[in-house]
Amino acid sequence: MLQATMGFVEVILLVTGVLFIAKSMFLYARRTKDWSGVAVMVIKRVGMDAHEYRWYRFGVSCFVVGVIVRIVNMIFWPQL
């Protein structure tokens, strides 16, 4: 039961993180009208406002916690 719950939480956190990061990128691109800057966001710093950065930071946090849950899930319940 716990293994299934951990797997579900893992997927939810990873998908939520990716969606929040995509939302922050979309908000940045819509505000600046610089759609090519979205590809640069991952590599170098761009000028995001507080609202966009909040979505980006929350998305990265969810994604990192999802990866940690994945590692814990793989340690305690390895798939053979």
PEVENZI-V374857 format. One record per backbone hydrogen bond with DSSP energy under -0.5 kcal/mol. CO is the residue of the C=O (numbers start at 0). NH is the residue of the N-H. Records with the same first field share a line. If there is no record, write none. Layout:
CO->NH / NH
This chain:
0->4
1->5
2->6
3->7
4->8
5->9
6->10
7->11
8->12
9->13
10->14
11->15
12->16
13->17
14->18
15->19
16->20
17->21
18->22
19->23
20->24
21->25
22->26
23->27
24->28
25->29
26->30
27->31
28->32
32->34
33->36
34->37
35->38 / 39
36->40
39->43
45->47
48->52
49->53
50->54
51->55
52->56
53->57
54->58
55->59
56->60
57->61
58->62
59->63
60->64
61->65
62->66
63->67
64->68
65->69
66->70
67->71
68->72
69->73
70->74
71->75
72->76
77->79
